[in-house]
Amino acid sequence: MNVSDCRIDTWFPPGAYLRENRYPAFHRELFKLGRYDLSWKMDACCCSAQRLDCWSILRHMAFVPVACHRRTCPECSRRRYHEDVSRYLPIERIAEHLDHIGGARRIRFWTFTCCHPPIINDYRPWFLNLTKAVRSWFHSTHDSSLDGGLFSLEVGVKGGPHIHALISGPFLSVNFCSLKWSNALKRHDLPRGNVDVELSRPGSILELVCYPLDPDKVVGLDETLLARIESGFSGSRAVHQPSIRRQWTMGTWSGAFPLKLSSKPCPDCLSDGHISGMTIDHDRDCIHNKGYQRNWFIDHPDRWKKAHDRPSSSKGNDIFT
């Protein structure tokens, strides 16, 4: 499968990051939302590195960039995109097999939507309720012991949250599915919406694992919308708020597609001392004679003064020594 057409490239070339000096509106919106911690992490993505020592030959070492792993970070999303395409590629082979043998049981591509206001300031309740509604719909329409599904949250170009899914299951009438979806929306205090379905097609996996903000047919980037999406997905240790999963599996597909951890050998001796098997000497974790805590490099001059000027409410996310 060709994964070079990742839609994130519409806005960001490979190697791009959401630095504050290039995308100030994005960071201003995170500040307004009280998420200084997210602004810091994304602005500092890969500005620091972690020292890893080889187990086989101790004098061999490597510095691995510390990434922010945020959902809207261009480079982190691009890396996760390629990982997920490989991870869920077996679904397309299952679809080909079901198409070959015929019958009512197929893998179908579903889209779940609901009406939304023109401007959504807080996406978190929408993400939570929409996820709950889709879970309710699946349990009321499919047999979890026979059917499986892969689901993905996304935001449309006009700011509308929706969910795409690939579901292996029997044929279901449109009227039946629409009724069940309406009931699920009412149950979770969401306005009316629609459910659309078509047979899975080659490349459907790309649609599910792409960037969380759909860039099709859009010129320019809405930085404010992007910041609100990031805030909606992200958790907060300060208020014990868990993050929201953007992708998940249900039914027989739960746990069926484990993430394959990359295995990188020591760059010097190429021995079995892989990156995942290297030790971290915290006493020597430094760059330019500056140390860092919780994987974040302190020596970031554009942020140093701002960090000490933060309001007391953000102390729960303190990342400084």
N, C-alpha and C positions, 0 to 999 in steps of 0.2 A: 504493500500500500504506500502511495506517495504521501508523505506527511510534510512536504515542503510548502504546502499552500495554507499553513496555519494562519487564521484570519487576524491574529495579533499583529502580523507583519504589515497589515493595512496602516497601522499607526506607528509602530516601533520596529526599527530594523534590529537584527540580532546584535546583542551586546548593549542594548539600550536599558536605561534605568530611569525611574521617576525621581530624578534629583530636584531638589527644591528650587534651584536657580533656573531650571528649564521649565518646570511645571509649577509655578507659584500658586496658581488657582487651586490645584489639587491639594496642596499642603495647607493653604488657607482654610479650605473647607474642613479638612481634618481637625484643624485647630478649633474652628467654630463648633465642631461636634464633640470637642473635649478629648480627641484622640491624638494627643501629642505623641504618645508612645508609637502609634502606627506611623506617623510622619517621620519620626526618628528612624525607625527600623527600615523603612523603605528608602529614605534618603541615604542611609549608611549601608545599604545592601552591597556586599562584596567590597567594601572599603577596608575591611580587615581580613585577617587570615588566621587559621588555627594551625599550630605546629603539630605534626604527627611524626612519631619516630617508628622506624621499621623494627619489627621484632627479631628479624633474622640478623641484621647487621646494624648495631646501635648507632653508628655514625651516619647512617642514611636517614634523611628526614625529608619531609615535604610540607609545604604550606598550602592549605586548602582554603579558598575564599569562604568567608562566612556569609551565607545568603539569608535574606529575610523570609523567604518562603511565603510571602503574602500572595493572595489570590489575584490581585491586579498588578503585581510587579511584572513588567514585561519579560525580563529574562527568566525569572523563577517560573512564570506561567508557561513560557515556551519550553523550558526543560520538563516541567510536569506534563505538558501536552504530549510530548514525544514518549514519555514513560507510559502514560495512560493509553495511547494508541496501541502500543505493544501489549500492554496488560489486557486490554479488552478485545484484541484482535480475534480470539477464538469465537466471539459472538458472530462475527461475519461468516466464519466457516460453518457454524451451527445453522445459520440462516440459509446458506447454500445447500446444506444437506436436507433441511426441511423442504426447501423449494424443489429439490430433486425428487424426493419421494412423494410429494403432493400431499393432499389432505387439508383439513381445516386448521390444523395446528401449524402456525408460522410465527416468525418473529416480525413484529409490526412496529412501526415508528409512530409514537404518540406525542401530541403536543397539548398541554393543559394550560389554560389561561383563565384569568378573571379580570373583571373591570377594575380600573384603578384611577385615582385622581390624576390630574395633569402633572402635578409635582408631588413627589414622595420625598419627604425629608428624612424619615426614619424607615429604612428598609427591613430592619430586624423583625418586627411583628409580621410583616408581609411574608418574609422568607419562612418564618416558623409556621404560620397558619397554612400557607400554601403547601409546605412539606407535609403537614399533618393531614390536609385534605387529600393529597395524592395517595398517601399511605392508606387512608380510609377507603378511598376508591378502589385501590388494588385489592384490599382484603374483601371487599364486597363484590368484586367481579371475577377474581381469579382464585384458583386453588393453589395455595402456597406450597403444597407438597408435590405439585406437578409443574407449575409455572414459575418463571423467573423474570426479573426485570432489572434494568440498569436505568437510573434516574439522574437527571442533572438540572440544577437551577441555573437560570440565565436571566438577564435583563435585556429587553428589547431596545431598539434605537430611540423610542419615545419614552423610555423609562418604565416600561411595563414588565413586572416580574412574571415569569412563566417557567414551565418545566417541560423538558423533552425527555422521552423515555424509549428504550427498546425493550419490548416485552415479548417473551415467548409464551404463547397461549392459544386458545381456540378462537374461532370466529365469534365476534360479538356484534350485535346490531347497533347501528348508530343511535337509535332512540333509547335503547337500554343503557348504553354508555353515557349518553347525555343526561339521562335521568339520575343515574348514580352519581355523576359529577356534580349536578346541581344540589343533590342531597348532601354530598360531602362538603361543598362550599358553605351551605347554610349551617351545617353542624359546627363549622369552625369560623363562623362570623365573617365570611368573605362575600363580596357581591357576586352577582351572576357571572358566568363565564362560559367558555366553549371547550370542547375536546375534539381534536381532529386526529385521524388515524390513516395510515397508508402502509403498504407492505414495505418492509425494510429494503433498502437499496444499497449498492456498493458505496462505501464512504459514509454510511450513517454514523459510524463510530466517531468520525471527525466532527460531526455536528454536536455530539454529546460532550466531547472533552475539550472543545475549543474555549476561547477566552470568555470569561463570565459576562462581558458586555458585547453584544452582537454588533459588529461594525458594518454589516452589509448596507450598501446604498447610503452611506453617510460620509460627508466631507467634513473633516475636522474632528477633534476629540473634545467631548464634553467632560472637562476635568472635574467639575463639581459633581456630576452624576457618578463618575468613576470613584470619587472619594466616598460618596454616600454608599455605594455598593460595597466598597472595602470595609467601611465601618459596620454595615449591616451584617456581613459575614463574620466579622472578627469578634472574639470574646475579649474579656477583660478580667484580669486577676484582681484588680482593685475592688470590683463589685461581685466577684465570684460568678461571672457570666461566661458560660461556655461558648465556644465558637460554633458556627452552623456549618454542617457538612454540605458542600456543593454537589457532591456526587455520592450515590449510595446504591447498594443492590438489595433486592428483596427476593423472597421465595427460594427456589432452588438455586438461584445464583448468589445467595448470601455466602460470602467467603469463598466463592468458587474461583475468583480471579485475584489471588494474592499479588501484592506489589513485589516485583522482583528487584531486590536491592542490587545496585551496581557494585561490581567487584573490581577494584582497581589495584593492581600490584604496585609494590614499591617502585617508583620511577627510576631508581638507581640499579638495584639488583634484580628487579622483576621476580622476586621470590614470592613465597606464599604469604608474606607479610602484607596482606591487602590493607587498603585504607580502612576498611571496617575492622581490621584486626590490629590496628596500630595503637600504641599507648599515647596518651596526652599528658605531657608534663606541664602542669598548670604554672609551675614556678618560672617556666621559660616562655610562656605565652605572651609575646610582646612584639611590637613593631615600632621602630624608631625609639626604643627604650621606654615605650609607654605600654602599660598593661591594660587589660580590659576584663570585665566581669560579665557573666552570662553571654559570652560570645560576641559582645559588642565592643568595638575598639573605641577607646576614649578620645584619642587624638583626632578629633574632627572639629577644626577651629570654627567653622560656620555655625556649629551647634553648641559649643562649649558654654558661651554666655547664656544662651537661651535655656539651656538645661537647668541652670541655677535660678532662673527667673520663673520657672514653672510654678503654677498654683499648687497649694498643698494637697489638693484633691487627687493629684496624679502620683502621690508618693507610693501607692501600691504597685506602680509599674517602674519604680526606680531601678535604673540599670547601672548606676555609678558606684564606684568603690568609696 
